[in-house]
């Protein structure tokens, strides 16, 4: 049986696309036993859907590619769509929209809306080919045919939830380039000089992290593998190798502290346990601040620009997303259609577009799906003559 559209993947972008398309337009092929597995575990099970602060500056990727989709279907458009489905996200952490109780609220909407299409579960795509203007999607069970194929298979993060490289493999088979992939929004492992971080596991402190020209701020959480927390996860988006600089005392004024008789561990705005651990590493005594020599003060002030080189990251199993992916240079920014093969589309995380922590990756999934939905219907109409 020939289908109009085949959607490969059952995650956020795939489900949004299936929801936006007219009834009986597409089929979804998902390798898992259920769709939306990653949605359920996102945001600690609460699902951070989008953010009031939306723009290309929150994404790693080609700004000129990201901007049209965000403009066409931004956070306001998404919230209006969700409200029409009777989901009213709540604002938390000042700018972030979450499901009220759990991510299941969002998934239930997609399950309801995507029923307009047929879904094939426990079916893994092996290969996609095209002959005579028709796509052939070979799976571990059968071969499906369609007029158009949408690759919404995501990245390599959370392999236990079925992540695979199939999206990149399909793209390469049609002549697309893949920008090197890496785990992103993930914690850092550390070198032996920072092994003491592991002894502080579970403690967090506010920081600013500098990676080249990019700055990430928020909480740093010391972990048994190294360091994690929102600021670190964001920093992993920009880090490839080499050193980063961490300001462990953002907003602290050394000038104002001059002459203070307070103990260093009481004066510095960090958890005492953290301050004392750093003092040991810096070979400094915890004593009244005004008793520090000039040399000791200079050593202590390195906490405002503490330099280290991460050993690596916690890997794909702990990464919230995958950075890198299908090079957007050969994908139309307005439609998500391949510029190398008519009728082939790429949406969501499989593309070389990655957002910061805070709902940006879900917004990209939904915005790219929206752009695709508008164009693909016109494309199908143009190649299928009315009976």
N, C-alpha and C positions, 0 to 999 in steps of 0.2 A: 504494500500500500504506500502510495506517495503522499508525503506530508507537505504542507506549505513551508513550515519552519521547524527546525530542530534546535532546541536549546540544550547545550551540553553543560551540565552542572545543575545543582539544586540548592545553591546558596542564595544570598541576599539579592544579587543583581539578577540572577535567573528567575527568582520568584517574583521580583518586581516587574520584570519584562512580561512574564506569563500573566500577571495580573492586569497589565495595561493593554494587552492584545485582545482583539475580539475573540469571542468563543470559538472553539474548535479551529484555531489558527495554527497552533503549535503543539509539539510534544516535548516533554522534559525528560532527559535521560540522566539519571543520578546513580552513582556507584554505590551509595550507602543504602541501608534499609529504610531510611527516612530522609526527607529533605530538611534543610535548615538546621543541621546539627551544630554548625558554628555559631548561628544566631543565638541558640540557647545558652551557650557558655560565655558569650561576650559580655563585657562590662560586669563581671562577677554575677552573671545571670540576670542582670537588670537591663542590659542592652542600651548602651549610649548611642542613640539614633542619629542625632545631629547636634549642631552648635549654633548659637546666635551669632558668633563671630565666624563668618564664612568668606573665604576668598582664596585665591591661588597661592597666597603666601603661606598657607598652612599645608601645602602639598609639595612633595618632592616629585618633580616631573616637569614637562614642558608647559610653561604657563599659558602659551597660546593654544595648546591642546586642551588643557583643563578648563579654561575660562568659559568657552561657549556652552558646555554642558551644565556648568554650575549656574550660569546666567539664565539658561532656559528653564531649569528646574532646581531652584535654590532651596534653602532650608524652609523658607516661608511656603513655597509651593508644596514641599514634602509634608509639612505640618498640616496644611489644608487638606491634602489627600488623605492623610491618616485620620484627621477629624471626620472626614466623610465616611470613613470606615468605622467610626465610633471609638477610635483610640485617641486619647488625649494625653500626650507625653507631658511629664512634669519637669520643671527646670531645677537642676541641682548644680552645685559647684559654680553658681553664678551664671554660667553660659551653656551648660551641657543639658541636652534633653534626653531623658531616660523614660523607659516604660514605667508605669505607675508601680506595679508590683513585681512583674517578672518579664523576661524576654518572650515568654510563651504568648503574651498578649499580641506581640507583633507577629510571631510565627502563625498564630491562629488566623490572623487576617490574611496572611499570604496563603495559608492552606485553603481557606474559603475562596479567595479570589482566583487562585491558580487552578481550582477545580474546573474552570472553563476549558482548561487544556488537559491532555492525557499525560500521565506521569509513569515512567518506567523505572522501577527501583531495582537495586542490586544488579545493575547493568553497567558494565565498564566499557567506555569507548576505547577502541584499540587504534582506529585509523579513520581518517576522513579523506576521501578522494572526490574528484569531479569529472564527469564525462557527459558530453552533450548537454551542457547547461543544467545538469542535475547532480546534486551532491549525494554521495554514498557514505553513510556513517556505519562503519563496521564495529560491532560490540562483541562481547564474549558470548552473546546469545543469538544474535541475528544481524542482518544488515538493513538499516532504515534508509529511505531516500527522501529527499526534500528539495525544494526550490531555493531555500536559504538556510544557512547554519549560523547560529550564534554561539560563540565560545565564551562561556561564563563559568569556567571550571576553577577559578581562583588560583591561588599560589601553592607554595609548598609547606605553609605553616599548618600545624596540627595534623601531622601524618596519621595519627590514630583516628582522626575523623575522616579519613579517606583522601587526604590531599595527595596530588600526584602531578607529574610534569606534562600531562596529556595536552593541556592548552598550549604549552610552548612547543610541544612536538607537532601539533597540528599547524601552528603558525609557521614553523620552519619548513614544513612540507609544502607550504604554499609560497615560499620564498621570503618570509619575514625574518628579520633579525631579532635576536633576544638580547636585551640588555642584561648583563650579569646579575643573577639573583642573589639575595642574601636575607637572612632573618632580620626582621625589623620590629620595632616596638617590643624590644626584648632586653633582658638584663645583660650586664657585662661581667665576664670573669676577669680576674685580676692577676697581676704579676706577683711574685713572692714579696716584693716590697710592700704590697697592700694586703697581704694575707691576714693582717690584723682586722680587716673589715669583717671577716667571717666570724670573729669573736664578738662582733657587735650585732650579729644577726637578729633581726626583728626590730631594731631601733631605726627611727627615721629622723631626718632633719631637713630643713629647707635649704636649697642651694640654687646657684645659677651655674650652668655648664656651658662652656664655650668650645665649639667645634669649628675651627676656622672662623668664618664670618657668621655662623649660626649660633644662636643663644637659646638654651632651653632652661626653663625655670620651674620650680615646684619641689616636691618632696623627693629626697634620695633615701631609699630603704636599703640598709645594710642586709646582706643575705648570706646564707651559708656557702653560696657559690661565688659571691662577690658583691655586686650591688644591683639594685633594681629600683622600683618606684617611678612615678610619672616623669620626673625630669630625666632620668636615665633612659627610660623607654623612648622618649622623644629624641634624645641624643643619639640613640642607636640608628635612627633614621638617616642621620647625616654622617656618622662615623664609618670609615672604611678600614683605616689602619693608622697607627701613629698616636701621637699624644693629644689629650684633651686637657682643658684647664677647668677646675672646679672652684667656685667661690663658695666656701662653706659658711660664709658670714655675710650674705647679701643684705645690704642696707645698714650694716654696722659701721659706725664711724670711729675710726682709730683716733681721729683728732679729738673727738668728744671724750674718749676714754682716757686721755692724757691726765696723769696725776691720780688716777683712781687707786684707792687702797683696797679694793675688792680682790679676792683670790681670782686668778685667771679663770678657773673652772666655774666661778659664779658670775663673772663679768661677761664672758663670751656667750652669745645667744644660740647655744647648741645644748643638747642634752649633756649633763655633766659627764655621763659615761663616755660619750663621744669625745668631749674635750680632753678628758684625762687620757684616753687611748692615744690621741694625737700628741699630747704632751710627751708621753713615753716615747713615741716614734721620733719626735723632734728633739729628744734628749733635753727636755726642759722641765724644770721643777714647777709644781703648782704652788705659786707664791703670790703675794700681793703684786698687782700689775705695776705699781709705781716703783717696784724694786728691780724691774727688768733692766738689764744693761742694753745699750744700743744694739749690740750684736744679737742678744736674745730677742729683742723686739723685732728685729728684721726677720729672724727665723720664724717667730710666731705669726708675723704678717703674711707668711706664705700661705696661710689658711684661706686668704682671700684670692689666691691664685695658685691653688694646689695642682701641680702638673703630674699627670700619670698617663701611661699607655695601657689601655685595656688589653688583656691577653686574647680576648675574643668575646663571643656572646654565648648565651645559654642555648643557642641553637634553635632550629625550626620547631622542635617539640614544645618550646616555651614561647615562641614568637607569636604575637597576635596577628601579624601580617608578613607578607613577603615583599621586599622592595626589588626593583628591577622588573623584568618581564618583557612582553611584546613591545618592541620599539614603536612609539606612537608616530614616528616620522612617516610611516606608511599606512596610517589609519586616519580616516577622515574625521576631523574634530567635531563636525556638526552632526554626523550620522553614525559614527563608530564602524562604518564599513571599511573593509580592507581596500587599499588602493591597488592591491596586486591581484585581487580576485573578487569579481562582482558576486554579491550575495553572501559573502563571508564577513561576519561581524565579530568584534571583540568588545566585551564590556567587563567592568569591575576590576578586581584585583589582578587578573591575568595580564593587564596592561602595565606599562611602566609608569604608573601613577600611584603614589602612596601618600596617605595623609598622616598627620600627627595624631596623637592620642586626643580623644575628645569628640568622637562621633564623625570624624572627617572621612573615614574609610567607608562607613555605611552611606554617608551622603554621596560619595563618589559612585558607589555601587548603584544607588537609586537614580542619580543624575545621568549616568552613562546609559542605564537601562531605558530611561525616559527618552533620551536622544535617539537611541536605537529603535524604540517602539514607533516613533513618529515616521522614521524613514523606511523601515522595513515593510510597513504596510503599503506604502507607495510603491516600493520596489516590487513586491509581490503582485500588486495590481497591474504594474507595467509589463510583467512577463506572462501573466496568466490571462488569457482572453476569456471574456464572459461566455458562458455556455448558452 
